[in-house]
Amino acid sequence: MKNECIILILEAMAVYSLVLWAHSMRSRVGLAYFYALLGGITAVMSWVTDAGVKVEVGGVIFMAGSTVFYTSLLLGVFVVYVFDGPRATRIAISTVAGVSIMVPIIALVLHVQIKLTGNAQLGYVPIPSLRINTASVLATVADLVFLAISWEFFSKRKAYLWLWLRAFLTLLGVMWLDVILFATGAFAGSPDYRNIMTGTLVSRFLISIFACPFLYLYLYWQNSKVGVNIENRPLFAILKEVGEVRAELSMAQREIERRKIAEMEKEALIKELANTLAHVRNLEDLLPVCSSCKRIRIDSAEAEIPDQWVTLEEYVGQKTPFRFSHGLCDDCMRSLYPELAEGVLARCKRPSKENDNSTPADGQGIH
């Protein structure tokens, strides 16, 4: 009996460590291998439980299925919820529930196949019990959901606890809830129901004490790593996608703030560029004009001949679609043609017979 107890303890330590180690590798290989490990452990748990493998120590019966494999599943789902959130936890729960449903079906199909072929029964594949397996699947799903809810419940400020105590109470609460749900669903109405309930509650309490150090040390180790923190989520985040929605809203808010800052920087840059462009245009508007002949110099970049001097008419004709027509203003008319100026100017200002409404204004000149 002593050897069996030692083997059970070593087996539990090995499986607990394997599950936690697989989860710690998620940053390198992702969670796919971790989910696969949970599925494999679920299958082994189902077969071991149906086979009734157990160890009795001091009058307390420890079932290998719950002591080793079920507890390791709890630890796995526990840490994936704490560090990876509700979405990853729902995948883990679905994996455990799916395998829990498939294993007894596969075992039943194998027994039917052997029976139809007339071969000897498979002694190493236990015949599944519909009631026990149904109770096991339903209790497991309820336990894993309750695990997340109780963890968040103990994280509230009014009930703030040390990390180790919070982990222990959550683990123990799930263990005892499983006893109540599974024992009631599988053995209610049988003569041994009360004894099974009492004995299992005691064994689960001892298992929680044994498994809690593994859980606490892993939580403490992961929480101390850079970029990995224990997040406090809404109470029913495992059932609703409140946690993801809140995280997405927080990310969206940060993105909006980042874009606002980028937009402000962009507007400031545009304003600066506009001021610079206006300054450049002012410099471009300063045309080099000859002080004597008033011709304009075109830079080498704008003309085929370097430093070409052109008249105002030529410059405007090159830069714009406008064309010049020539005439004389009143002052130049009087200066160049004094004997004719007054008569010409008088005729220009006289109302036209063709258009009595159009009268040239003073200083309009003659063309």
C-alpha positions in Angstrom: 0.0 0.0 0.0 2.9 2.3 0.8 4.4 1.8 -2.6 1.1 2.4 -4.3 0.8 5.7 -2.4 4.3 6.8 -3.5 3.6 5.9 -7.1 0.4 7.9 -7.0 2.2 10.9 -5.6 5.0 10.8 -8.1 2.5 10.3 -10.9 0.5 13.3 -9.8 3.7 15.5 -9.5 4.8 14.4 -13.0 1.5 15.1 -14.7 1.0 18.4 -12.9 4.5 19.5 -13.9 3.9 18.4 -17.5 0.7 20.4 -17.9 2.2 23.6 -16.4 5.4 23.2 -18.5 3.3 22.8 -21.6 1.4 26.0 -20.8 4.7 27.9 -20.1 5.8 27.1 -23.7 2.9 28.9 -25.2 4.9 32.0 -26.2 7.2 29.8 -28.3 4.9 27.1 -29.8 1.4 28.5 -29.1 -1.4 26.8 -27.3 -2.2 24.0 -29.8 0.1 21.5 -28.1 -1.3 22.5 -24.7 -4.8 21.8 -25.9 -3.7 18.4 -27.4 -2.2 17.5 -24.0 -5.4 18.4 -22.2 -7.3 16.2 -24.7 -5.0 13.2 -24.1 -5.2 13.6 -20.3 -9.0 13.7 -20.5 -9.0 10.4 -22.4 -6.7 8.8 -19.9 -8.8 10.2 -17.0 -12.0 8.7 -18.5 -10.5 5.2 -19.0 -8.8 5.2 -15.5 -12.0 6.4 -13.8 -14.1 3.7 -15.6 -11.5 1.1 -14.6 -11.8 2.1 -10.9 -8.1 2.5 -10.2 -7.7 3.8 -6.6 -5.4 3.9 -3.6 -6.6 3.8 0.1 -4.5 5.8 2.6 -5.6 6.0 6.2 -9.1 5.1 5.4 -9.4 7.7 2.7 -9.8 6.5 -0.9 -8.0 8.4 -3.6 -9.2 7.7 -7.1 -6.3 7.9 -9.6 -8.6 9.5 -12.2 -9.5 12.5 -10.0 -6.2 12.7 -8.0 -3.9 12.8 -10.9 -5.7 13.5 -14.2 -8.7 15.5 -13.2 -6.7 17.7 -11.0 -4.1 18.3 -13.7 -7.0 19.3 -16.0 -8.1 21.8 -13.4 -4.6 23.3 -13.2 -4.4 23.5 -17.0 -7.7 25.3 -17.4 -6.9 27.5 -14.3 -3.7 28.9 -15.7 -5.0 29.3 -19.3 -7.8 31.4 -18.0 -5.6 33.5 -15.7 -3.0 34.3 -18.4 -4.7 33.8 -21.7 -8.3 35.0 -21.2 -11.8 33.6 -21.6 -11.5 32.8 -25.3 -8.6 30.5 -24.9 -10.4 29.0 -21.8 -13.5 28.2 -23.8 -11.3 26.3 -26.3 -9.8 24.3 -23.5 -13.2 23.6 -22.0 -14.5 22.5 -25.4 -11.5 20.2 -25.8 -12.0 18.5 -22.5 -15.8 18.2 -23.0 -15.4 16.9 -26.5 -12.9 14.2 -25.6 -14.9 13.3 -22.5 -17.9 12.6 -24.8 -15.9 10.7 -27.5 -14.0 8.4 -25.2 -16.9 6.4 -23.8 -18.5 6.3 -27.3 -15.3 4.8 -28.7 -15.1 2.3 -25.9 -18.7 1.3 -26.4 -18.2 0.9 -30.2 -15.1 -1.3 -29.5 -17.0 -3.6 -27.2 -19.9 -3.9 -29.7 -17.5 -4.7 -32.5 -15.8 -7.4 -30.4 -19.1 -8.8 -29.5 -20.3 -8.9 -33.1 -17.1 -10.6 -34.3 -17.4 -13.3 -31.5 -14.0 -12.5 -30.0 -13.3 -12.3 -26.3 -14.2 -9.2 -24.4 -11.7 -6.4 -24.1 -10.7 -6.5 -20.4 -8.4 -3.5 -20.7 -11.1 -1.3 -22.2 -13.7 -0.8 -19.4 -17.3 -0.8 -20.4 -18.6 2.8 -20.0 -21.6 3.6 -17.8 -24.0 6.0 -19.5 -25.1 7.6 -16.2 -21.6 7.9 -14.8 -20.1 9.3 -18.0 -22.9 11.8 -18.5 -22.6 13.0 -14.9 -18.8 13.3 -15.4 -19.1 15.4 -18.6 -21.7 17.7 -17.2 -19.9 18.1 -13.9 -16.5 18.8 -15.6 -17.9 21.6 -17.8 -19.7 23.1 -14.8 -16.5 22.9 -12.8 -14.4 24.6 -15.3 -16.9 27.4 -15.8 -17.2 27.8 -12.0 -13.4 27.9 -11.7 -13.2 31.1 -13.8 -16.2 32.7 -12.0 -14.9 31.9 -8.5 -11.4 33.2 -9.4 -12.8 36.5 -10.4 -15.1 36.6 -7.3 -12.1 36.3 -5.0 -10.3 39.0 -7.0 -12.7 41.8 -6.0 -11.4 44.5 -3.7 -13.9 43.7 -1.0 -12.8 40.1 -0.9 -9.1 40.7 -1.8 -6.9 37.8 -0.7 -3.3 36.8 -1.0 -2.5 35.0 -4.2 -1.9 31.6 -2.6 -5.1 31.8 -0.6 -7.1 32.9 -3.6 -5.7 30.0 -5.7 -6.4 27.5 -2.9 -10.0 28.6 -2.3 -10.7 28.6 -6.0 -9.2 25.1 -6.4 -11.0 23.7 -3.4 -14.3 25.3 -4.4 -14.1 23.6 -7.8 -13.1 20.3 -6.2 -16.0 20.3 -3.8 -18.5 21.5 -6.5 -17.3 18.5 -8.7 -18.0 16.1 -5.8 -21.5 17.4 -5.3 -22.4 17.4 -9.0 -20.7 14.2 -10.0 -21.7 12.1 -6.9 -25.3 13.4 -7.1 -25.5 12.7 -10.8 -23.8 9.3 -10.7 -24.8 7.8 -7.4 -27.8 9.6 -6.0 -30.4 7.0 -4.8 -27.8 4.3 -4.2 -27.1 3.0 -0.6 -23.4 4.2 -0.8 -24.3 7.8 -1.9 -23.7 9.5 1.4 -20.4 7.6 2.1 -19.1 8.3 -1.4 -20.0 12.0 -0.9 -18.3 12.3 2.5 -15.2 10.3 1.5 -14.7 12.2 -1.7 -15.0 15.6 0.0 -12.2 14.7 2.4 -10.0 13.3 -0.4 -10.6 16.4 -2.6 -9.6 18.6 0.3 -6.3 16.8 0.7 -5.7 16.8 -3.0 -6.3 20.6 -3.0 -3.7 21.0 -0.3 -1.2 18.9 -2.3 -1.8 20.6 -5.7 -2.0 24.2 -4.5 1.8 24.7 -4.2 2.2 23.7 -7.8 -0.4 26.2 -8.9 0.7 29.0 -6.7 4.4 28.7 -7.7 3.5 28.7 -11.4 1.2 31.7 -11.0 3.8 33.6 -9.1 6.5 32.7 -11.6 4.5 33.7 -14.7 3.2 36.9 -13.1 6.8 38.0 -12.4 7.8 37.6 -16.0 7.9 40.8 -18.1 4.8 41.3 -20.2 2.8 38.6 -18.3 0.3 39.9 -15.8 -2.7 38.5 -13.9 -5.7 40.4 -15.2 -8.8 41.0 -13.2 -11.8 40.4 -15.4 -15.6 40.8 -15.0 -17.2 38.2 -12.9 -18.9 36.3 -15.8 -16.3 36.9 -18.4 -16.0 33.2 -19.1 -19.7 33.0 -20.1 -19.8 36.3 -22.0 -17.3 38.0 -24.2 -17.1 41.0 -21.9 -13.4 40.6 -21.3 -12.7 40.5 -25.0 -15.0 43.4 -25.7 -13.5 45.5 -23.0 -10.0 44.7 -24.2 -11.0 45.5 -27.8 -12.5 48.8 -26.7 -9.4 49.7 -24.8 -7.3 48.9 -27.8 -9.6 50.9 -30.0 -9.4 53.9 -27.7 -5.6 53.8 -27.7 -5.7 53.5 -31.5 -8.0 56.6 -31.7 -5.7 58.6 -29.4 -2.7 57.6 -31.4 -4.5 58.6 -34.6 -5.5 61.9 -33.1 -1.9 62.7 -32.2 -0.8 61.7 -35.7 -3.5 63.9 -37.2 -2.4 66.8 -35.1 1.2 66.3 -36.1 0.1 66.0 -39.7 -1.9 69.3 -39.5 1.0 71.1 -37.9 3.3 69.8 -40.7 0.9 70.9 -43.4 0.6 74.3 -41.8 4.4 74.6 -41.7 4.7 73.5 -45.3 2.0 76.0 -46.4 3.9 78.8 -44.7 7.1 77.7 -46.3 5.4 77.5 -49.7 3.9 81.0 -49.2 7.4 82.3 -48.4 8.8 80.6 -51.5 6.1 82.1 -53.7 6.9 85.5 -52.3 10.5 85.1 -53.2 9.4 83.9 -56.7 7.3 87.0 -57.1 10.4 89.2 -56.8 11.3 89.4 -60.5 14.7 90.7 -61.5 13.9 93.8 -63.7 16.5 95.9 -65.5 16.5 99.4 -63.9 17.1 101.0 -67.3 15.2 99.1 -70.0 12.8 97.4 -67.6 13.3 94.0 -69.2 13.0 90.9 -67.0 15.7 88.3 -66.5 14.7 84.6 -66.8 16.8 82.2 -64.8 18.7 79.4 -66.6 16.3 76.8 -65.2 13.3 78.5 -66.9 15.0 79.5 -70.2 16.9 77.7 -72.9 19.5 80.5 -72.9 21.0 81.2 -69.5 20.2 84.5 -67.9 18.0 85.6 -70.8 16.5 89.1 -70.6 13.0 89.5 -72.1 10.4 92.2 -72.3 7.4 92.3 -70.0 5.2 91.2 -72.9 7.4 88.2 -73.7 7.6 87.2 -70.0 3.8 87.4 -69.5 3.3 85.6 -72.8 5.5 82.7 -71.7 4.0 82.4 -68.2 0.3 83.1 -68.9 -2.2 82.7 -71.8 -2.7 86.5 -71.9 -1.6 88.6 -74.9 -0.9 92.4 -75.0 -2.4 95.1 -77.1 -0.8 98.5 -77.2 -2.1 102.0 -76.7 -1.2 105.4 -75.1 -2.4 106.7 -71.7 -3.6 110.3 -71.4 -0.3 111.6 -70.0 1.8 109.9 -72.6 -0.5 111.2 -75.4 -0.1 114.8 -74.1 3.6 114.4 -73.8 4.3 112.8 -77.2 1.6 114.5 -79.3 0.7 117.8 -77.6 -0.8 119.3 -80.7 -3.2 116.4 -81.3 -3.8 115.2 -77.7 -6.7 117.4 -76.7 -8.7 116.7 -79.8 -8.2 113.0 -79.7 -8.9 112.8 -76.1 -12.1 114.8 -76.5 -13.4 112.6 -79.2 -12.6 109.5 -77.1 -14.7 110.8 -74.2 -17.6 111.8 -76.4 -20.7 109.5 -76.2 -20.8 107.0 -79.1 -23.8 106.9 -81.3 -23.6 103.2 -81.6 -23.7 102.7 -77.9 -24.8 105.7 -75.8 -24.5 103.7 -72.6 -20.7 103.0 -73.0 -18.5 106.0 -72.2 -14.8 105.7 -71.7 -13.6 106.7 -68.3 -10.9 109.3 -67.8 -7.5 107.8 -68.1 -8.8 104.9 -70.3 -6.5 106.0 -73.2 -6.7 105.3 -76.9 -5.9 102.1 -78.8 
